[in-house]
Amino acid sequence: MTAAYQTITVEKRGQTDWLTLNRPDALNTINAAMVGELNDYFGKLYHDGTVRVVVLRGTGKAFCAGLDIKEHERGEVPFGGGFGFQGWLADVYIKMRRCPQPIVSLIHGPACGGGFAFALASDIRLAGESARMNAAFIRIGLSSCDMGVSYFLPRLVGGSVAAELMLTGRFLLAQRAHALGLVAEVVPDDQLEAAAQPWIDDLLHASPMGLRMTKEGLAMGIDASSLESAMAIENRNQVLTSKSANFAEGMRAFMEKRRPDYTPD
């Protein structure tokens, strides 16, 4: 555990960090302390080669029920790049996408507003049967275009479904989320941790650089202006990974029908 954090815990299991939102009495709602700690954690990941995968989850009855409105009203307003708390919180999602480690979210119970955005900013999502997600912003007088939702959601489920969810604030339940491809699996809540392990194993089967370059290349490819632009990133990433000793090890392991023994890149 990382003792310095008060609203999150970080348990290191080998090369995987299990990051848990830890305000169960408040349904893991986002307060100022949590924003500061998540900014610190995800900011440091960019330069941390010892962590290859992050699992994000919530403790108690919820993944994250969004912003702690009562505490937010009382809190001191940070600079946030000139946008105050809005910009400060938004930076968490930017850092989630910028960090080279794939993020696997385990969603159970409410994942609302900013909590929904945590799930959308992840790379792989698994849902418990109790998962219920929504763009809650519009239900309290705000725009649903917040915390990257207007960027992530149409790319994940298409513009029509994104409009439906964002304009109404309706809840998206686990089974429909699975049918839409938003979540990879739906399992009983008490099996989420076990369900995550095969995904972690598959992610760690990749070479360290190959995993990082794939997350980066996928993010850039989605927004590429042309096929040539996407291929330029692909070519650059393949040249970089092919020069790593881990490429030779991966080829040997494939021929020898064994698991690769990769070294840090």
C-alpha positions in Angstrom: 0.0 0.0 0.0 1.0 3.6 -0.5 0.7 5.2 2.9 0.9 8.8 1.7 -2.5 8.6 0.0 -5.7 9.0 2.0 -8.5 8.6 -0.6 -6.8 5.9 -2.8 -4.7 2.9 -2.2 -2.1 1.4 -4.4 -1.2 -2.3 -4.0 1.7 -3.5 -6.0 1.4 -7.1 -7.3 4.5 -7.7 -9.3 4.4 -5.4 -12.4 0.7 -4.5 -11.8 -0.6 -1.7 -9.6 -4.1 -2.3 -8.1 -5.4 1.3 -7.7 -8.5 1.4 -5.5 -10.7 4.5 -5.0 -11.1 4.4 -1.2 -14.0 6.5 0.0 -16.6 3.8 0.5 -18.8 5.8 2.9 -19.2 8.4 0.2 -19.5 5.9 -2.7 -16.0 6.8 -3.8 -17.1 10.3 -4.9 -14.4 12.6 -6.1 -13.2 15.3 -3.7 -10.2 17.6 -3.7 -7.9 15.2 -1.9 -8.7 12.5 -4.4 -8.1 14.8 -7.4 -4.7 15.7 -5.9 -3.7 12.1 -5.3 -4.9 10.8 -8.7 -3.0 13.6 -10.4 0.1 12.7 -8.4 -0.2 8.9 -9.1 -1.0 9.1 -12.8 1.6 11.9 -13.3 4.4 9.7 -11.9 3.4 6.7 -14.0 4.7 8.2 -17.2 8.3 7.8 -15.9 7.8 4.5 -14.0 9.0 1.5 -16.0 8.4 -0.9 -13.1 4.6 -0.6 -13.5 3.3 -2.2 -16.7 -0.4 -2.5 -16.0 -2.9 -0.6 -13.8 -6.1 -2.1 -12.4 -8.6 0.6 -11.3 -11.5 -0.2 -9.0 -13.6 1.1 -6.2 -14.1 -0.2 -2.7 -17.5 -0.7 -1.1 -20.8 -0.4 -3.0 -19.6 1.7 -5.9 -16.9 2.2 -8.5 -17.3 6.0 -8.3 -20.5 7.9 -8.0 -19.1 11.1 -9.4 -18.2 14.4 -7.8 -18.7 14.9 -4.1 -20.8 18.0 -4.6 -21.1 18.9 -0.9 -17.4 18.8 -0.3 -16.6 20.5 -3.6 -18.8 23.5 -2.5 -16.7 23.9 0.6 -13.3 23.3 -0.9 -10.6 25.8 -1.9 -10.5 26.4 -5.6 -7.2 25.4 -7.2 -5.6 27.1 -10.2 -6.2 24.2 -12.6 -4.5 25.7 -15.6 -6.7 28.7 -15.2 -9.9 26.7 -15.1 -9.9 26.1 -11.3 -11.2 22.8 -10.1 -12.6 22.0 -13.6 -9.1 22.0 -15.1 -7.5 20.3 -12.2 -9.8 17.4 -12.3 -9.7 17.2 -16.2 -6.0 16.8 -15.9 -6.5 13.4 -14.2 -8.1 12.0 -17.4 -5.4 13.5 -19.6 -2.8 11.8 -17.5 -4.7 8.5 -17.6 -4.5 8.6 -21.4 -0.9 9.9 -21.5 0.5 7.2 -19.1 2.0 4.3 -21.2 0.5 1.6 -19.0 -2.8 0.0 -20.0 -5.6 0.7 -17.5 -8.1 -2.1 -16.7 -11.2 -0.8 -14.9 -13.4 -3.1 -12.8 -16.8 -1.4 -12.6 -19.4 -2.3 -10.1 -22.3 -0.3 -8.8 -22.6 3.3 -9.7 -20.1 4.8 -12.2 -21.6 8.3 -12.6 -20.3 11.6 -14.0 -16.6 11.8 -13.4 -16.7 8.1 -12.3 -18.1 7.2 -15.7 -15.3 9.2 -17.3 -12.8 7.2 -15.2 -14.2 4.1 -16.9 -14.2 5.6 -20.4 -10.6 6.8 -20.0 -9.4 3.3 -19.3 -8.2 0.9 -21.9 -10.2 -2.3 -20.9 -13.4 -2.4 -18.9 -14.9 -5.3 -17.0 -18.3 -4.9 -15.4 -19.9 -6.5 -12.4 -23.5 -7.4 -12.7 -24.4 -4.4 -10.6 -22.7 -1.8 -12.8 -24.8 1.2 -13.8 -23.1 4.0 -15.6 -24.4 7.4 -16.7 -23.4 10.9 -17.8 -24.8 12.4 -14.6 -23.7 16.0 -15.3 -26.9 16.8 -17.3 -29.1 15.8 -14.4 -27.7 18.6 -12.2 -28.0 21.4 -14.7 -24.6 21.0 -16.4 -23.5 19.8 -19.9 -22.7 16.2 -20.4 -19.7 17.3 -22.4 -17.4 17.0 -19.4 -14.2 15.2 -18.3 -13.5 13.9 -21.8 -16.9 12.1 -22.1 -17.7 13.9 -25.4 -14.4 12.6 -26.7 -14.3 9.1 -25.3 -18.0 7.9 -25.6 -18.7 8.5 -29.3 -15.4 6.7 -30.2 -16.4 3.7 -28.0 -20.1 3.3 -28.8 -20.8 5.6 -31.7 -22.4 9.0 -32.0 -26.0 7.8 -31.8 -25.7 5.9 -28.6 -23.4 8.6 -27.1 -26.1 11.3 -27.9 -28.8 9.1 -26.3 -26.8 8.7 -23.1 -25.4 12.2 -22.9 -28.6 14.1 -23.7 -30.7 12.1 -21.2 -28.4 11.0 -18.5 -30.0 7.6 -18.6 -28.2 4.7 -16.9 -26.3 2.2 -19.0 -26.5 -1.2 -17.3 -23.9 -3.9 -17.5 -25.5 -6.2 -20.0 -26.2 -3.4 -22.6 -22.7 -2.0 -22.0 -21.4 -5.5 -23.0 -23.7 -5.7 -26.0 -22.3 -2.3 -27.1 -18.7 -3.4 -26.7 -18.1 -0.9 -24.0 -17.2 -3.6 -21.5 -15.3 -6.8 -22.4 -17.0 -9.0 -19.8 -19.9 -9.0 -17.3 -19.4 -11.2 -14.2 -20.8 -11.4 -10.7 -19.4 -8.5 -8.6 -17.5 -10.9 -6.3 -15.7 -12.4 -9.3 -14.4 -9.1 -10.8 -10.9 -9.5 -9.3 -10.5 -13.1 -10.6 -11.9 -12.1 -14.0 -9.2 -9.4 -14.3 -6.3 -11.8 -13.9 -6.4 -13.4 -17.4 -6.5 -10.0 -18.9 -3.5 -8.9 -16.8 -1.6 -12.1 -17.8 -2.3 -11.4 -21.5 -1.1 -7.8 -21.2 2.1 -8.9 -19.4 2.7 -11.5 -22.2 3.6 -8.5 -24.4 7.0 -7.0 -24.3 7.3 -3.8 -22.2 7.9 -1.6 -25.2 5.4 -3.4 -27.3 2.7 -2.8 -24.8 3.5 0.9 -24.4 3.8 1.5 -28.1 0.5 -0.2 -28.8 -1.4 2.0 -26.3 0.2 5.1 -27.7 -0.3 4.0 -31.4 -3.9 3.1 -30.8 -4.6 6.5 -29.3 -2.9 8.3 -32.1 -4.4 6.1 -34.8 -8.0 6.8 -33.7 -7.4 10.5 -34.4 -5.2 10.1 -37.4 -6.0 12.4 -40.3 -5.3 9.7 -42.9 -4.1 6.2 -43.5 -0.6 7.5 -44.2 -0.6 9.4 -40.8 -1.6 6.2 -38.9 1.0 4.2 -40.8 3.8 6.7 -40.0 3.1 6.1 -36.3 3.0 2.3 -36.9 6.2 2.3 -38.8 8.0 4.4 -36.2 6.7 2.1 -33.4 7.7 -1.1 -35.2 11.2 0.2 -35.9 11.6 1.1 -32.2 10.3 -2.2 -30.9 12.3 -4.3 -33.4 15.5 -2.8 -32.1 14.8 -4.0 -28.6 16.4 -7.3 -27.4 12.9 -8.3 -26.3 11.9 -8.7 -30.0 14.6 -11.4 -30.4 13.4 -13.0 -27.2 9.8 -12.9 -28.3 10.7 -14.6 -31.5 12.7 -17.3 -29.7 9.9 -17.9 -27.3 7.4 -18.3 -30.1 9.5 -20.8 -31.9 10.2 -22.7 -28.7 6.6 -22.6 -27.6 7.3 -21.0 -24.3 6.4 -17.8 -22.5 8.9 -15.0 -23.2 11.3 -13.9 -20.5 11.3 -10.1 -21.2 13.7 -7.6 -19.6 12.8 -4.0 -18.9 13.1 -1.7 -22.0 
